[in-house]
Amino acid sequence: MLYTLLRPLLFQLDPEVAHRLTLGALDSLRRLGLTAGAPISCPRLSVMGLDFPNPVGLAAGLDKNGEYLDALASLGFGFIEIGTVTPRAQPGNPRPRLFRLPAARAIINRMGFNNHGVDRLVENVARSAYRGVLGINIGKNFDTPVEHAAADYLACLEKVYRCASYVAINVSSPNTPGLRQLQDAAALDHLLGLLKSRQARLADAHGRYTPLVVKIAPDLEPMHITAIAALLMKHQIDGITATNTTLSRTGVETLPHADERGGLSGAPLTTRATAVVRALHQALQGDIPVIAAGGIMCAADAHDKIEAGASLVQLYSGLVFRGPGLVKEVARAVCTPRAAGVADPNR
């Protein structure tokens, strides 16, 4: 209710300013003990060998540097994913680079992996009191040639391995030149082979196994999805996230900011992301879990993703338009038999 009242004011601000103010306010409320709350608990949920209190997570991108883990944990997430982080700090793309499309409940971003670098993220995680399931999303630096991208992923994997519950491999952001080329079969085959080899070595060194998850784009043809699924099984990858943002502008073409470069997220992505989840689940035959992200704006959207085969779901744009109460709304719905009957308040 409070967020509903504040949202018109926040939407008058630059999106990045509003983002910082919201996270800062949430952290202040946590410090005052006004947001503390345990996650909604589901019946035992084990995915990738990890135990989740509920299947509702935070998608990467909201807390790129792991600075607000404790504040975000107070909202009731079953897991949190931070990043995308790169080996070296980088400023990202020039501003403006984040745009709201309120009429479509959508966002366009071309942030470009702005972050403080992997060492700073690891320090932030160490200072946090959060002990829940933590995903760390890793990528390559803007100025690293795509043919040398594997070195960046390996460097990040080395640094985050001990403090991550799982590591997400971002090969699908449209805002880093050449990155999506890593979804091509030969490039992905090579990258996954190197990462699995390093994962095995790190597991031996640290005495713990940290799962690897690959995050893909929604803008893939069916044959490409099938090829990626085959590579995931070949390399025994632990999970896949579907999907990242889309380059498509279907349904928003006439809206202000629709012609801005970058990835589109939010309600226009809902149907396509669900279709990719379903295709992956079928191609993987249930052997590798799917984490659904993209266009989850209400409990009904989350239920649709789970019905399509997702084991877990992640929120981001829905939080911008619905507020933090969306977390527990979705968790309560998907943790009860009544989930199928939950309606979208915006439909």
VOBA-1610 file (N, C-alpha, C; in pm, whole numbers, padded with zeros to 5 digits, always signed):
BEGIN
Met+00083-00121+00000Met+00000+00000+00000Met+00087+00126+00000Leu+00189+00129+00086Leu+00277+00246+00093Leu+00346+00269-00040Tyr+00396+00160-00103Tyr+00465+00175-00230Tyr+00370+00229-00337Thr+00244+00185-00333Thr+00145+00234-00430Thr+00130+00385-00420Leu+00137+00438-00299Leu+00127+00582-00279Leu+00253+00655-00323Leu+00368+00592-00301Leu+00495+00657-00332Leu+00536+00644-00478Arg+00484+00544-00547Arg+00530+00518-00684Arg+00515+00638-00778Pro+00403+00712-00775Pro+00395+00828-00865Pro+00507+00929-00841Leu+00548+00945-00715Leu+00657+01037-00684Leu+00789+00981-00736Leu+00813+00852-00714Leu+00936+00790-00761Leu+00946+00795-00913Phe+00832+00781-00979Phe+00832+00779-01126Phe+00852+00919-01185Gln+00850+01022-01101Gln+00886+01156-01147Gln+01038+01175-01149Leu+01109+01087-01082Leu+01254+01097-01074Leu+01321+01018-01185Asp+01446+01053-01212Asp+01528+00971-01302Asp+01528+00827-01250Pro+01512+00727-01336Pro+01502+00589-01288Pro+01619+00543-01203Glu+01741+00585-01238Glu+01855+00542-01157Glu+01855+00609-01020Val+01813+00734-01015Val+01803+00804-00886Val+01696+00736-00800Ala+01583+00706-00860Ala+01476+00639-00785Ala+01521+00502-00735His+01598+00434-00816His+01651+00302-00778His+01737+00313-00653Arg+01830+00408-00654Arg+01920+00427-00539Arg+01843+00469-00415Leu+01750+00562-00431Leu+01672+00609-00317Leu+01588+00497-00256Thr+01529+00414-00340Thr+01445+00305-00290Thr+01527+00204-00212Leu+01643+00166-00267Leu+01728+00071-00195Leu+01781+00131-00066Gly+01819+00259-00072Gly+01867+00325+00049Gly+01760+00333+00156Ala+01637+00364+00116Ala+01527+00371+00212Ala+01497+00234+00271Leu+01502+00132+00187Leu+01478-00004+00235Leu+01583-00045+00337Asp+01708-00007+00311Asp+01815-00041+00404Asp+01798+00034+00536Ser+01755+00160+00528Ser+01732+00238+00650Ser+01619+00178+00733Leu+01513+00136+00667Leu+01401+00073+00737Leu+01445-00058+00803Arg+01531-00131+00733Arg+01583-00256+00792Arg+01662-00227+00919Arg+01746-00126+00913Arg+01829-00093+01030Arg+01743-00050+01149Leu+01627+00006+01120Leu+01534+00045+01226Leu+01445-00070+01271Gly+01462-00185+01207Gly+01383-00302+01243Gly+01241-00299+01193Leu+01217-00221+01087Leu+01080-00203+01038Leu+01046-00292+00918Thr+01144-00365+00866Thr+01115-00450+00750Thr+01149-00595+00775Ala+01196-00626+00894Ala+01241-00763+00919Ala+01127-00861+00898Gly+01154-00963+00820Gly+01053-01065+00796Gly+01116-01189+00736Ala+01080-01305+00788Ala+01133-01430+00735Ala+01063-01463+00604Pro+01130-01539+00517Pro+01065-01581+00393Pro+00943-01668+00421Ile+00846-01659+00332Ile+00734-01754+00336Ile+00792-01893+00313Ser+00754-01989+00397Ser+00810-02123+00384Ser+00716-02214+00307Cys+00774-02288+00213Cys+00702-02389+00136Cys+00737-02526+00192Pro+00665-02629+00148Pro+00716-02764+00175Pro+00857-02775+00120Arg+00935-02869+00172Arg+01077-02879+00137Arg+01099-02866-00014Leu+01185-02773-00051Leu+01213-02743-00191Leu+01363-02753-00213Ser+01406-02857-00282Ser+01548-02878-00310Ser+01570-02871-00460Val+01655-02777-00502Val+01687-02758-00643Val+01838-02742-00654Met+01900-02813-00746Met+02045-02808-00766Met+02120-02846-00639Gly+02059-02928-00555Gly+02122-02967-00431Gly+02116-02862-00322Leu+02042-02754-00346Leu+02027-02645-00250Leu+01885-02645-00195Asp+01871-02611-00067Asp+01739-02604-00004Asp+01689-02460-00004Phe+01573-02438-00063Phe+01513-02306-00074Phe+01390-02297+00017Pro+01377-02190+00096Pro+01256-02175+00178Pro+01131-02156+00092Asn+01146-02089-00021Asn+01037-02077-00120Asn+01101-02053-00256Pro+01025-02067-00365Pro+01085-02061-00498Pro+01094-01922-00559Val+01070-01818-00481Val+01064-01682-00535Val+01194-01608-00505Gly+01268-01575-00611Gly+01397-01511-00594Gly+01402-01372-00656Leu+01511-01303-00625Leu+01540-01174-00687Leu+01632-01198-00806Ala+01597-01142-00921Ala+01681-01155-01039Ala+01804-01065-01028Ala+01908-01102-01100Ala+02029-01020-01104Ala+01997-00884-01165Gly+02076-00784-01125Gly+02063-00651-01181Gly+02014-00547-01083Leu+01934-00588-00985Leu+01883-00492-00887Leu+01992-00451-00790Asp+02071-00547-00745Asp+02182-00521-00652Asp+02309-00575-00716Lys+02370-00494-00800Lys+02482-00540-00881Lys+02607-00571-00798Asn+02623-00502-00685Asn+02745-00515-00607Asn+02727-00584-00473Gly+02609-00636-00446Gly+02585-00703-00319Gly+02587-00608-00201Glu+02543-00484-00223Glu+02547-00383-00117Glu+02423-00384-00028Tyr+02315-00446-00076Tyr+02188-00438-00005Tyr+02131-00575+00028Leu+02216-00672+00045Leu+02170-00809+00069Leu+02078-00820+00190Asp+02118-00760+00300Asp+02039-00773+00423Asp+01903-00705+00409Ala+01901-00590+00343Ala+01774-00520+00322Ala+01682-00600+00231Leu+01736-00654+00124Leu+01655-00731+00030Leu+01605-00861+00093Ala+01689-00921+00177Ala+01649-01046+00244Ala+01526-01025+00331Ser+01509-00904+00383Ser+01397-00877+00473Ser+01262-00876+00401Leu+01264-00881+00267Leu+01140-00878+00191Leu+01077-01016+00176Gly+01152-01121+00213Gly+01095-01255+00210Gly+01132-01341+00091Phe+01236-01301+00017Phe+01281-01382-00096Phe+01328-01519-00050Gly+01303-01619-00133Gly+01356-01752-00107Gly+01502-01764-00147Phe+01547-01675-00235Phe+01688-01667-00273Phe+01712-01533-00340Ile+01837-01493-00344Ile+01875-01363-00400Ile+01991-01384-00497Glu+01982-01320-00613Glu+02092-01324-00710Glu+02145-01183-00728Ile+02275-01166-00711Ile+02338-01035-00725Ile+02428-01035-00848Gly+02474-00915-00889Gly+02551-00900-01010Gly+02460-00837-01118Thr+02504-00837-01239Thr+02621-00903-01296Thr+02748-00831-01254Val+02850-00911-01219Val+02979-00858-01178Val+03084-00901-01280Thr+03184-00816-01299Thr+03293-00843-01393Thr+03426-00842-01317Pro+03533-00893-01378Pro+03661-00897-01305Pro+03707-00760-01257Arg+03694-00660-01344Arg+03736-00524-01310Arg+03614-00432-01302Ala+03623-00332-01217Ala+03516-00232-01209Ala+03499-00163-01343Gln+03377-00126-01376Gln+03353-00051-01499Gln+03227+00033-01482Pro+03222+00150-01551Pro+03111+00243-01530Pro+02984+00207-01605Gly+02992+00117-01701Gly+02875+00087-01783Gly+02859+00187-01895Asn+02747+00184-01960Asn+02720+00272-02074Asn+02685+00413-02027Pro+02701+00512-02116Pro+02667+00650-02080Pro+02519+00665-02045Arg+02489+00760-01958Arg+02351+00791-01923Arg+02293+00890-02026Pro+02159+00889-02042Pro+02060+00801-01980Pro+02066+00661-02039Arg+02037+00562-01956Arg+02050+00422-01997Arg+01942+00333-01936Leu+01845+00396-01870Leu+01736+00323-01806Leu+01606+00401-01828Phe+01504+00334-01884Phe+01382+00402-01926Phe+01259+00322-01884Arg+01161+00392-01829Arg+01035+00328-01793Arg+00934+00346-01907Leu+00851+00244-01926Leu+00737+00250-02016Leu+00613+00213-01934Pro+00563+00304-01851Pro+00458+00269-01754Pro+00332+00212-01817Ala+00294+00262-01933Ala+00171+00215-01996Ala+00177+00067-02029Ala+00298+00016-02050Ala+00317-00126-02082Ala+00371-00205-01964Arg+00389-00139-01850Arg+00454-00202-01735Arg+00587-00265-01778Ala+00670-00183-01842Ala+00794-00232-01901Ala+00909-00137-01872Ile+01030-00190-01888Ile+01152-00113-01868Ile+01246-00146-01983Ile+01318-00045-02032Ile+01427-00067-02126Ile+01555-00024-02057Asn+01657-00110-02061Asn+01785-00072-02003Asn+01899-00106-02098Arg+02000-00023-02092Arg+02127-00051-02159Arg+02241-00018-02061Met+02229-00072-01941Met+02321-00038-01833Met+02465-00073-01868Gly+02488-00192-01923Gly+02623-00229-01964Gly+02711-00281-01853Phe+02652-00361-01763Phe+02730-00424-01656Phe+02808-00323-01573Asn+02745-00212-01537Asn+02811-00118-01444Asn+02823-00186-01308Asn+02946-00192-01256Asn+02966-00257-01125Asn+03103-00218-01071His+03125-00248-00943His+03249-00209-00876His+03358-00316-00883Gly+03335-00421-00958Gly+03434-00527-00971Gly+03413-00639-00872Val+03464-00757-00909Val+03435-00877-00831Val+03494-00873-00690Asp+03609-00811-00673Asp+03669-00808-00539Asp+03581-00730-00441Arg+03525-00618-00488Arg+03437-00539-00401Arg+03310-00617-00368Leu+03255-00686-00466Leu+03135-00765-00439Leu+03161-00871-00333Val+03273-00940-00343Val+03306-01045-00245Val+03319-00984-00106Glu+03379-00865-00096Glu+03390-00797+00034Glu+03251-00764+00090Asn+03162-00717+00004Asn+03026-00684+00049Asn+02952-00807+00099Val+02967-00917+00029Val+02902-01041+00071Val+02955-01085+00207Ala+03086-01073+00227Ala+03146-01114+00354Ala+03095-01030+00470Arg+03065-00903+00445Arg+03015-00814+00551Arg+02867-00836+00581Ser+02797-00897+00489Ser+02653-00916+00505Ser+02621-01024+00608Ala+02507-01010+00672Ala+02459-01113+00765Ala+02375-01218+00693Tyr+02348-01198+00565Tyr+02261-01289+00490Tyr+02324-01426+00477Arg+02248-01529+00511Arg+02297-01667+00503Arg+02203-01754+00421Gly+02115-01692+00344Gly+02025-01768+00259Gly+02093-01808+00129Val+02014-01860+00037Val+02067-01902-00093Val+02105-01778-00173Leu+02232-01773-00215Leu+02287-01656-00284Leu+02342-01696-00420Gly+02283-01642-00525Gly+02339-01658-00658Gly+02425-01538-00692Ile+02536-01562-00759Ile+02621-01452-00806Ile+02633-01464-00957Asn+02591-01359-01026Asn+02585-01355-01172Asn+02713-01291-01225Ile+02783-01361-01315Ile+02913-01313-01363Ile+02910-01289-01514Gly+02994-01194-01557Gly+03003-01160-01699Gly+03142-01115-01736Lys+03156-01068-01859Lys+03286-01022-01906Lys+03291-00870-01904Asn+03412-00816-01892Asn+03429-00671-01901Asn+03399-00622-02042Phe+03354-00499-02049Phe+03316-00436-02176Phe+03429-00440-02278Asp+03553-00418-02231Asp+03666-00409-02324Asp+03739-00541-02345Thr+03687-00650-02294Thr+03747-00781-02317Thr+03693-00836-02449Pro+03780-00865-02546Pro+03731-00921-02673Pro+03655-01050-02648Val+03551-01073-02725Val+03466-01189-02700Val+03545-01319-02711Glu+03649-01320-02794Glu+03729-01443-02806Glu+03812-01471-02681His+03824-01371-02593His+03896-01389-02467His+03801-01387-02346Ala+03671-01393-02373Ala+03572-01380-02266Ala+03586-01488-02160Ala+03625-01607-02200Ala+03634-01718-02103Ala+03725-01683-01986Ala+03831-01608-02013Ala+03924-01571-01906Ala+03854-01486-01800Asp+03763-01398-01843Asp+03689-01315-01747Asp+03594-01400-01662Tyr+03524-01492-01727Tyr+03432-01579-01652Tyr+03508-01666-01553Leu+03621-01719-01595Leu+03700-01804-01506Leu+03755-01723-01388Ala+03798-01600-01415Ala+03850-01516-01307Ala+03741-01487-01204Cys+03621-01455-01251Cys+03510-01430-01158Cys+03471-01556-01082Leu+03466-01668-01153Leu+03429-01794-01086Leu+03525-01825-00972Glu+03653-01805-00995Glu+03753-01827-00890Glu+03724-01741-00768Lys+03689-01615-00791Lys+03673-01520-00681Lys+03544-01543-00602Val+03436-01579-00670Val+03306-01587-00601Val+03273-01728-00554Tyr+03350-01826-00593Tyr+03312-01966-00570Tyr+03279-01994-00424Arg+03361-01947-00333Arg+03343-01981-00191Arg+03221-01914-00128Cys+03181-01798-00180Cys+03073-01724-00113Cys+02939-01736-00185Ala+02936-01804-00299Ala+02812-01819-00373Ala+02747-01954-00344Ser+02614-01955-00339Ser+02541-02082-00335Ser+02536-02142-00474Tyr+02523-02056-00575Tyr+02536-02097-00715Tyr+02591-01979-00793Val+02649-02007-00909Val+02706-01902-00994Val+02632-01903-01127Ala+02581-01786-01167Ala+02508-01772-01293Ala+02599-01713-01400Ile+02602-01778-01515Ile+02687-01737-01626Ile+02602-01656-01723Asn+02626-01525-01728Asn+02545-01437-01812Asn+02607-01429-01952Val+02543-01495-02047Val+02589-01490-02186Val+02480-01427-02273Ser+02391-01351-02212Ser+02271-01309-02284Ser+02234-01162-02273Ser+02311-01082-02201Ser+02279-00940-02196Ser+02299-00881-02336Pro+02204-00799-02383Pro+02222-00737-02514Pro+02305-00609-02510Asn+02355-00572-02391Asn+02417-00441-02374Asn+02569-00443-02364Thr+02629-00560-02382Thr+02774-00573-02387Thr+02810-00628-02525Pro+02887-00553-02604Pro+02913-00594-02742Pro+02966-00737-02752Gly+02905-00815-02838Gly+02951-00950-02866Gly+02909-01056-02766Leu+02849-01015-02654Leu+02824-01113-02548Leu+02731-01225-02593Arg+02626-01190-02668Arg+02530-01293-02709Arg+02589-01393-02808Gln+02704-01360-02867Gln+02772-01458-02952Gln+02811-01582-02872Leu+02826-01566-02741Leu+02864-01679-02657Leu+02751-01781-02643Gln+02632-01748-02692Gln+02523-01846-02695Gln+02531-01937-02818Asp+02614-01899-02916Asp+02632-01984-03034Asp+02693-02117-02992Ala+02657-02222-03061Ala+02690-02358-03015Ala+02839-02378-02990Ala+02924-02343-03086Ala+03067-02369-03070Ala+03125-02288-02955Ala+03088-02160-02946Ala+03141-02074-02840Ala+03092-02120-02703Leu+02964-02157-02694Leu+02909-02200-02566Leu+02968-02334-02524Asp+02986-02423-02619Asp+03047-02553-02590Asp+03186-02534-02529His+03264-02446-02589His+03400-02419-02539His+03396-02358-02400Leu+03310-02257-02381Leu+03303-02188-02253Leu+03256-02282-02142Leu+03153-02360-02168Leu+03102-02450-02065Leu+03203-02557-02028Gly+03278-02605-02126Gly+03382-02703-02096Gly+03487-02648-02001Leu+03529-02524-02026Leu+03628-02461-01939Leu+03572-02436-01799Leu+03448-02390-01792Leu+03388-02360-01662Leu+03366-02486-01579Lys+03322-02594-01643Lys+03300-02719-01568Lys+03432-02776-01518Ser+03536-02764-01598Ser+03667-02812-01554Ser+03715-02732-01434Arg+03698-02599-01439Arg+03740-02515-01326Arg+03652-02540-01205Gln+03524-02561-01226Gln+03433-02592-01116Gln+03479-02717-01042Ala+03517-02820-01116Ala+03562-02946-01053Ala+03687-02922-00969Arg+03778-02841-01023Arg+03902-02812-00950Arg+03873-02732-00823Leu+03783-02634-00833Leu+03749-02553-00717Leu+03673-02635-00612Ala+03589-02726-00658Ala+03516-02812-00564Ala+03613-02896-00482Asp+03716-02948-00546Asp+03818-03025-00475Asp+03895-02936-00377Ala+03930-02816-00422Ala+04011-02726-00340Ala+03935-02677-00217His+03805-02652-00232His+03727-02592-00123His+03639-02692-00049Gly+03633-02814-00099Gly+03553-02915-00032Gly+03404-02890-00037Arg+03359-02817-00138Arg+03216-02792-00156Arg+03186-02773-00304Tyr+03069-02816-00344Tyr+03027-02806-00484Tyr+02933-02687-00500Thr+02969-02594-00587Thr+02886-02477-00616Thr+02828-02491-00756Pro+02696-02504-00768Pro+02634-02525-00899Pro+02656-02409-00996Leu+02654-02443-01124Leu+02663-02345-01232Leu+02530-02337-01305Val+02487-02215-01333Val+02361-02188-01404Val+02394-02099-01524Val+02334-02124-01638Val+02353-02041-01757Val+02227-01958-01779Lys+02245-01828-01805Lys+02131-01740-01831Lys+02125-01705-01979Ile+02011-01735-02042Ile+01999-01717-02187Ile+01898-01608-02222Ala+01901-01570-02350Ala+01812-01466-02402Ala+01678-01525-02445Pro+01576-01440-02454Pro+01447-01486-02507Pro+01443-01487-02659Asp+01539-01419-02721Asp+01537-01399-02866Asp+01609-01513-02939Leu+01566-01635-02912Leu+01630-01753-02970Leu+01527-01833-03048Glu+01571-01888-03161Glu+01484-01976-03239Glu+01476-02113-03172Pro+01369-02188-03201Pro+01355-02321-03139Pro+01475-02412-03156Met+01536-02411-03274Met+01653-02497-03297Met+01769-02456-03207His+01781-02326-03183His+01888-02275-03098His+01865-02318-02952Ile+01741-02310-02909Ile+01708-02354-02772Ile+01740-02502-02755Thr+01706-02581-02855Thr+01734-02725-02850Thr+01884-02751-02844Ala+01961-02674-02922Ala+02107-02691-02923Ala+02167-02654-02788Ile+02117-02546-02728Ile+02166-02506-02596Ile+02133-02613-02493Ala+02013-02666-02499Ala+01974-02772-02405Ala+02067-02892-02416Ala+02103-02927-02538Ala+02194-03041-02559Ala+02330-03014-02497Leu+02378-02890-02508Leu+02508-02856-02449Leu+02501-02855-02297Leu+02391-02811-02242Leu+02375-02813-02096Leu+02384-02956-02045Met+02321-03048-02115Met+02324-03188-02073Met+02462-03249-02097Lys+02523-03215-02207Lys+02658-03267-02237Lys+02756-03231-02126His+02750-03107-02080His+02846-03059-01980His+02795-03072-01837Gln+02677-03128-01820Gln+02618-03147-01687Gln+02609-03016-01609Ile+02560-02913-01680Ile+02535-02785-01616Ile+02418-02802-01518Asp+02423-02730-01409Asp+02330-02755-01298Asp+02194-02689-01314Gly+02186-02582-01392Gly+02058-02513-01408Gly+02065-02412-01521Ile+01950-02361-01560Ile+01944-02259-01665Ile+01839-02156-01626Thr+01869-02029-01651Thr+01774-01920-01626Thr+01719-01871-01759Ala+01587-01867-01769Ala+01520-01819-01889Ala+01412-01719-01846Thr+01428-01591-01879Thr+01523-01540-01975Thr+01576-01404-01929Asn+01671-01355-02008Asn+01718-01217-01994Asn+01620-01124-02067Thr+01661-01000-02088Thr+01575-00903-02157Thr+01573-00931-02308Thr+01473-00873-02375Thr+01455-00895-02518Thr+01487-00770-02599Leu+01531-00792-02723Leu+01551-00682-02817Leu+01423-00648-02892Ser+01324-00732-02881Ser+01196-00709-02948Ser+01124-00588-02887Arg+01048-00519-02969Arg+00964-00409-02921Arg+00816-00436-02952Thr+00783-00561-02976Thr+00645-00597-03006Thr+00551-00556-02893Gly+00449-00480-02928Gly+00350-00437-02831Gly+00378-00304-02765Val+00499-00249-02787Val+00531-00119-02725Val+00578-00018-02828Glu+00566-00051-02955Glu+00628+00029-03062Glu+00593+00177-03058Thr+00473+00210-03017Thr+00426+00349-03023Thr+00448+00427-02894Leu+00503+00362-02793Leu+00516+00427-02663Leu+00643+00511-02654Pro+00642+00616-02571Pro+00764+00693-02548Pro+00877+00603-02500His+00997+00625-02552His+01120+00553-02520His+01129+00416-02589Ala+01027+00375-02664Ala+01031+00242-02725Ala+01147+00228-02823Asp+01193+00342-02878Asp+01302+00334-02976Asp+01440+00341-02911Glu+01447+00344-02779Glu+01576+00345-02712Glu+01644+00208-02728Arg+01775+00211-02744Arg+01851+00086-02751Arg+01852+00018-02615Gly+01861-00113-02616Gly+01873-00187-02491Gly+01775-00302-02484Gly+01773-00367-02369Gly+01687-00482-02348Gly+01557-00442-02282Leu+01448-00498-02331Leu+01315-00472-02278Leu+01277-00580-02178Ser+01226-00538-02063Ser+01178-00632-01961Ser+01039-00590-01916Gly+00976-00674-01835Gly+00844-00642-01784Gly+00735-00719-01855Ala+00612-00667-01847Ala+00494-00740-01896Ala+00502-00782-02043Pro+00561-00702-02134Pro+00566-00747-02274Pro+00649-00874-02295Leu+00732-00908-02198Leu+00818-01026-02210Leu+00751-01152-02155Thr+00640-01136-02085Thr+00580-01248-02010Thr+00557-01372-02096Thr+00485-01356-02205Thr+00446-01471-02287Thr+00566-01538-02350Arg+00658-01458-02405Arg+00776-01516-02470Arg+00864-01589-02370Ala+00885-01531-02253Ala+00969-01596-02152Ala+00908-01729-02109Thr+00777-01732-02094Thr+00710-01857-02056Thr+00727-01963-02164Ala+00719-01921-02290Ala+00738-02016-02401Ala+00878-02075-02401Val+00978-01993-02370Val+01116-02043-02364Val+01132-02140-02248Val+01073-02107-02133Val+01077-02199-02019Val+01017-02334-02058Arg+00902-02331-02124Arg+00835-02456-02163Arg+00922-02536-02261Ala+00980-02467-02359Ala+01064-02535-02458Ala+01187-02598-02393Leu+01248-02526-02301Leu+01365-02579-02231Leu+01329-02699-02145His+01220-02687-02072His+01178-02798-01985His+01154-02924-02067Gln+01093-02909-02182Gln+01069-03024-02268Gln+01199-03079-02325Ala+01288-02990-02370Ala+01414-03034-02429Ala+01504-03101-02326Leu+01500-03051-02203Leu+01585-03104-02096Leu+01521-03224-02026Gln+01396-03252-02058Gln+01323-03368-02004Gln+01322-03369-01851Gly+01327-03248-01793Gly+01323-03238-01648Gly+01453-03272-01579Asp+01560-03300-01657Asp+01687-03340-01596Asp+01766-03223-01539Ile+01743-03104-01593Ile+01813-02983-01547Ile+01707-02880-01510Pro+01710-02825-01389Pro+01606-02730-01348Pro+01613-02598-01423Val+01496-02540-01445Val+01483-02411-01511Val+01442-02306-01409Ile+01516-02195-01406Ile+01480-02079-01326Ile+01413-01980-01420Ala+01289-01943-01391Ala+01213-01855-01479Ala+01227-01710-01437Ala+01262-01626-01534Ala+01267-01481-01513Ala+01211-01416-01639Gly+01152-01301-01623Gly+01100-01231-01739Gly+00950-01215-01735Gly+00905-01094-01702Gly+00763-01064-01708Gly+00678-01123-01599Ile+00736-01148-01483Ile+00655-01197-01371Ile+00607-01075-01292Met+00484-01035-01322Met+00429-00913-01266Met+00326-00939-01156Cys+00292-01066-01136Cys+00190-01101-01038Cys+00202-01250-01009Ala+00124-01297-00913Ala+00128-01438-00876Ala+00086-01528-00990Ala-00011-01484-01070Ala-00058-01566-01182Ala+00054-01590-01283Asp+00136-01488-01308Asp+00249-01504-01401Asp+00348-01606-01348Ala+00375-01601-01218Ala+00467-01698-01157Ala+00411-01839-01169His+00282-01852-01144His+00220-01984-01154His+00229-02037-01297Asp+00211-01950-01396Asp+00223-01993-01536Asp+00363-02045-01566Lys+00464-01979-01510Lys+00602-02023-01533Lys+00624-02160-01470Ile+00572-02181-01351Ile+00589-02310-01284Ile+00513-02419-01359Glu+00394-02386-01408Glu+00318-02482-01489Glu+00393-02517-01617Ala+00472-02422-01669Ala+00550-02446-01791Ala+00675-02530-01765Gly+00709-02550-01637Gly+00822-02635-01605Gly+00929-02573-01519Ala+00911-02448-01477Ala+01012-02383-01394Ala+01013-02441-01253Ser+01132-02456-01197Ser+01147-02498-01058Ser+01151-02379-00963Leu+01202-02266-01013Leu+01215-02143-00936Leu+01175-02026-01024Val+01140-01914-00963Val+01107-01793-01039Val+01184-01675-00980Gln+01207-01573-01064Gln+01277-01453-01020Gln+01199-01328-01059Leu+01204-01228-00972Leu+01135-01101-00992Leu+01235-00989-01014Tyr+01196-00890-01096Tyr+01269-00765-01106Tyr+01173-00653-01147Ser+01135-00650-01275Ser+01048-00542-01321Ser+00917-00538-01244Gly+00866-00653-01206Gly+00742-00657-01127Gly+00755-00579-00998Leu+00875-00581-00939Leu+00898-00507-00815Leu+00889-00357-00839Val+00935-00312-00956Val+00932-00170-00988Val+00788-00121-00998Phe+00702-00201-01059Phe+00564-00158-01082Phe+00467-00197-00971Arg+00498-00302-00897Arg+00408-00350-00792Arg+00460-00324-00651Gly+00592-00307-00637Gly+00649-00283-00506Gly+00692-00410-00435Pro+00757-00395-00319Pro+00813-00510-00248Pro+00710-00610-00198Gly+00585-00569-00184Gly+00483-00663-00140Gly+00461-00777-00238Leu+00508-00760-00362Leu+00493-00864-00463Leu+00563-00993-00422Val+00673-00981-00347Val+00751-01099-00311Val+00666-01198-00233Lys+00608-01151-00124Lys+00528-01243-00041Lys+00396-01279-00107Glu+00343-01189-00189Glu+00221-01223-00264Glu+00245-01346-00352Val+00355-01343-00426Val+00387-01454-00515Val+00422-01579-00435Ala+00503-01561-00330Ala+00545-01677-00250Ala+00425-01747-00187Arg+00333-01670-00131Arg+00214-01732-00071Arg+00133-01809-00175Ala+00122-01751-00292Ala+00041-01814-00396Ala+00102-01943-00447Val+00232-01941-00475Val+00293-02061-00534Val+00321-02169-00429Cys+00311-02133-00302Cys+00333-02232-00197Cys+00203-02294-00147Thr+00091-02260-00212Thr-00037-02316-00171Thr-00108-02375-00291Pro-00200-02468-00268Pro-00274-02529-00379Pro-00363-02431-00455Arg-00385-02312-00396Arg-00474-02216-00461Arg-00406-02137-00571Ala-00276-02166-00597Ala-00201-02085-00692Ala-00270-02073-00827Ala-00331-02181-00874Ala-00393-02179-01007Ala-00507-02079-01016Gly-00563-02042-00903Gly-00677-01952-00906Gly-00642-01807-00883Val-00513-01775-00875Val-00472-01637-00847Val-00485-01554-00973Ala-00544-01438-00962Ala-00566-01352-01078Ala-00462-01242-01083Asp-00436-01192-01204Asp-00350-01077-01225Asp-00434-00952-01199Pro-00394-00867-01102Pro-00473-00748-01072Pro-00474-00647-01185Asn-00383-00661-01283Asn-00376-00566-01393Asn-00443-00618-01520Arg-00499-00738-01515Arg-00564-00793-01634Arg-00713-00765-01631
//
